[in-house]
């Protein structure tokens, strides 16, 4: 069942885009508008969440502490997602396999927002289908909502179940990328291709954001 798609304006100010699963596809931004990147540059960088997540081994996982100084891709989704989540994860796994050096060691962290079904065990089996290096995280709904608010992303919305008891979840569909300064300067929407990640990830390892001009912020300090 295709549920509604919610789009919130203001990408340059905040990455508040939500997509419902079930067929919605995003469009890769024009690289000429985003300093040559396939993602969307933010008007102001955002910090890593310090939420009390739990990883798939049942241990506490503070993203800000555990990935300090490392290129980190953070994505909120759910394991029963029919399209957005598996496509993102498959594309990222394929891109990392084509890279070498620091870019190939980028952290990919997936937060399961469907807390009734996204247990640590379920997420581990799910993520291992794509890449055993992927980090699976879970938390109480209020903790997840707080982390999303830090990133100015909308909270997930659980859709009413169908007659068979199945349901879909509207969730933020973009990937937040934290560079080695531990800030998110750029987000990647659904629809970015593997080859785009292969080009962008090595650049993101060594980027000096002070040299990057965000469209619409001419004269402003980053």
C-alpha positions as CSV (number, residue, x, y, z in Angstrom):
1,X,0.0,0.0,0.0
2,X,1.4,3.4,-1.0
3,X,1.0,5.9,1.9
4,X,1.1,9.6,1.6
5,X,4.3,11.5,0.9
6,X,5.2,14.5,3.1
7,X,7.6,17.1,1.9
8,X,8.7,19.9,4.2
9,X,10.3,22.9,2.7
10,X,13.6,24.5,3.6
11,X,16.3,22.1,2.7
12,X,19.1,24.7,2.8
13,X,18.0,25.7,6.3
14,X,17.4,22.2,7.6
15,X,17.2,18.7,6.1
16,X,13.5,18.2,6.9
17,X,12.3,15.8,4.2
18,X,10.1,12.9,5.0
19,X,9.1,10.2,2.5
20,X,6.6,7.4,2.9
21,X,7.7,4.0,1.7
22,X,5.9,2.4,-1.2
23,X,7.2,3.8,-4.4
24,X,8.3,7.4,-3.8
25,X,11.6,8.2,-5.4
26,X,13.8,11.3,-4.9
27,X,15.8,13.2,-7.4
28,X,19.6,13.8,-7.2
29,X,20.2,17.5,-6.8
30,X,22.1,19.3,-9.5
31,X,25.8,19.1,-8.6
32,X,26.4,22.6,-9.9
33,X,24.1,23.9,-7.1
34,X,25.9,22.0,-4.3
35,X,29.6,22.7,-4.7
36,X,29.9,19.7,-7.0
37,X,28.3,17.2,-4.6
38,X,25.3,15.0,-5.3
39,X,23.9,15.9,-1.8
40,X,22.2,19.0,-0.6
41,X,24.4,21.5,1.3
42,X,22.9,22.9,4.5
43,X,22.9,26.6,5.4
44,X,24.3,25.8,8.9
45,X,26.0,22.5,10.0
46,X,24.3,20.2,12.5
47,X,25.9,18.3,15.4
48,X,25.9,14.5,15.8
49,X,23.1,13.2,18.0
50,X,24.2,12.2,21.5
51,X,21.1,10.0,22.0
52,X,21.3,6.8,24.1
53,X,21.1,4.3,21.3
54,X,21.6,0.6,21.7
55,X,23.5,-1.4,19.0
56,X,22.7,-4.8,17.6
57,X,24.8,-6.5,20.3
58,X,22.7,-4.9,23.0
59,X,25.4,-2.5,24.1
60,X,25.0,1.3,24.5
61,X,26.1,3.3,21.4
62,X,26.6,7.1,21.5
63,X,27.1,8.1,17.9
64,X,28.9,11.3,18.7
65,X,31.5,9.5,20.9
66,X,31.9,6.2,19.0
67,X,32.4,7.8,15.6
68,X,34.3,11.0,16.7
69,X,36.5,12.3,13.9
70,X,35.3,9.7,11.4
71,X,33.2,10.0,8.2
72,X,29.8,8.8,9.3
73,X,26.5,8.3,7.4
74,X,23.4,8.2,9.6
75,X,20.1,7.1,8.2
76,X,16.7,6.5,9.9
77,X,14.4,3.8,8.5
78,X,12.9,0.4,9.2
79,X,13.5,-3.2,8.3
80,X,10.1,-3.8,6.7
81,X,10.5,-0.8,4.4
82,X,9.7,-2.0,0.8
83,X,11.9,0.4,-1.1
84,X,13.6,3.4,0.3
85,X,15.7,1.6,3.0
86,X,16.9,-1.4,1.0
87,X,17.8,0.8,-1.9
88,X,19.8,3.2,0.2
89,X,21.6,0.3,1.9
90,X,22.3,-1.6,-1.3
91,X,23.6,1.5,-3.0
92,X,25.9,2.4,-0.1
93,X,27.2,-1.2,0.2
94,X,28.0,-1.2,-3.5
95,X,29.8,2.1,-3.3
96,X,31.9,1.2,-0.3
97,X,33.0,-2.0,-2.1
98,X,34.4,0.1,-4.9
99,X,36.4,2.4,-2.7
100,X,39.8,2.1,-0.9
101,X,41.4,4.0,1.9
102,X,39.6,6.1,4.5
103,X,36.5,6.6,2.3
104,X,36.0,2.8,2.2
105,X,35.9,2.8,6.0
106,X,33.1,5.3,6.4
107,X,30.6,4.4,9.1
108,X,27.1,3.6,8.0
109,X,24.6,3.7,10.9
110,X,21.0,2.7,10.5
111,X,18.5,3.6,13.2
112,X,15.3,1.4,13.2
113,X,12.3,3.7,13.8
114,X,9.8,0.9,13.9
115,X,10.6,0.0,17.4
116,X,7.9,-2.8,17.7
117,X,9.6,-4.8,15.0
118,X,13.1,-3.4,14.6
119,X,14.7,-5.3,17.5
120,X,18.5,-5.6,17.6
121,X,18.4,-9.2,16.4
122,X,16.1,-8.3,13.5
123,X,18.2,-5.4,12.4
124,X,21.4,-7.4,12.5
125,X,20.0,-10.1,10.2
126,X,18.6,-7.3,7.9
127,X,21.8,-5.3,7.7
128,X,24.0,-8.3,7.2
129,X,22.2,-8.9,3.9
130,X,23.9,-5.7,2.7
131,X,27.1,-5.3,4.6
132,X,28.2,-6.8,7.9
133,X,30.0,-3.6,8.7
134,X,26.8,-1.5,8.9
135,X,25.9,-0.4,12.4
136,X,22.3,-1.1,13.5
137,X,20.9,1.1,16.3
138,X,17.6,1.2,18.2
139,X,16.2,3.2,21.1
140,X,12.9,4.2,22.7
141,X,10.6,6.2,20.4
142,X,11.2,9.3,22.4
143,X,14.9,9.0,22.1
144,X,14.7,8.5,18.3
145,X,12.4,11.5,18.0
146,X,14.9,13.6,20.0
147,X,17.7,12.6,17.7
148,X,15.7,13.4,14.7
149,X,14.8,16.8,16.2
150,X,18.5,17.5,16.6
151,X,18.9,16.9,12.9
152,X,15.8,18.9,12.2
153,X,14.1,15.9,10.6
154,X,10.5,14.9,11.2
155,X,9.5,12.1,13.5
156,X,8.3,8.8,12.0
157,X,4.6,8.3,11.5
158,X,3.2,4.7,11.9
159,X,0.4,4.2,9.4
160,X,-2.8,2.4,10.3
161,X,-2.5,-1.4,9.8
162,X,-4.2,-3.2,7.0
163,X,-6.5,-6.1,7.3
164,X,-3.6,-8.5,7.5
165,X,-2.0,-6.5,10.3
166,X,0.9,-5.1,8.2
167,X,1.6,-1.4,8.2
168,X,4.1,1.1,6.7
169,X,6.0,3.9,8.3
170,X,6.6,7.4,7.0
171,X,10.2,8.4,7.9
172,X,12.9,10.8,7.0
173,X,14.4,9.5,3.8
174,X,17.7,11.4,3.6
175,X,21.1,10.3,4.8
176,X,22.9,12.8,7.1
177,X,26.7,12.8,6.4
178,X,29.0,13.8,9.3
179,X,32.5,14.6,8.2
180,X,35.7,14.5,10.3
181,X,34.8,17.7,12.1
182,X,31.8,15.8,13.6
183,X,29.3,18.1,11.9
184,X,26.7,17.5,9.2
185,X,27.1,20.0,6.4
186,X,25.3,17.9,3.8
187,X,22.4,15.5,3.4
188,X,21.8,13.0,0.6
189,X,18.2,12.4,-0.6
190,X,16.7,9.2,-1.8
191,X,17.7,8.4,-5.4
192,X,21.5,9.2,-5.2
193,X,23.3,6.7,-7.3
194,X,26.2,4.4,-6.4
195,X,28.6,6.2,-8.7
196,X,27.7,9.5,-7.1
197,X,28.7,8.1,-3.7
198,X,31.9,6.7,-5.2
199,X,32.8,10.2,-6.3
200,X,31.6,12.1,-3.2
201,X,32.8,10.0,-0.3
202,X,36.6,10.5,-0.9
203,X,36.0,14.2,-1.2
204,X,34.1,14.2,2.1
205,X,37.0,12.6,3.9
206,X,39.3,15.6,3.3
207,X,36.8,18.5,2.8
208,X,37.7,21.9,4.2
209,X,34.2,23.4,4.7
210,X,35.6,26.9,5.2
211,X,36.3,26.9,1.4
212,X,32.8,25.8,0.4
213,X,30.1,28.4,-0.5
214,X,26.6,27.2,0.2
215,X,24.1,28.6,-2.4
216,X,22.0,31.4,-1.0
217,X,24.5,32.2,1.8
218,X,26.8,34.5,0.0
219,X,28.7,36.7,2.4
220,X,27.8,34.5,5.4
221,X,30.3,32.7,7.6
222,X,30.0,28.9,7.9
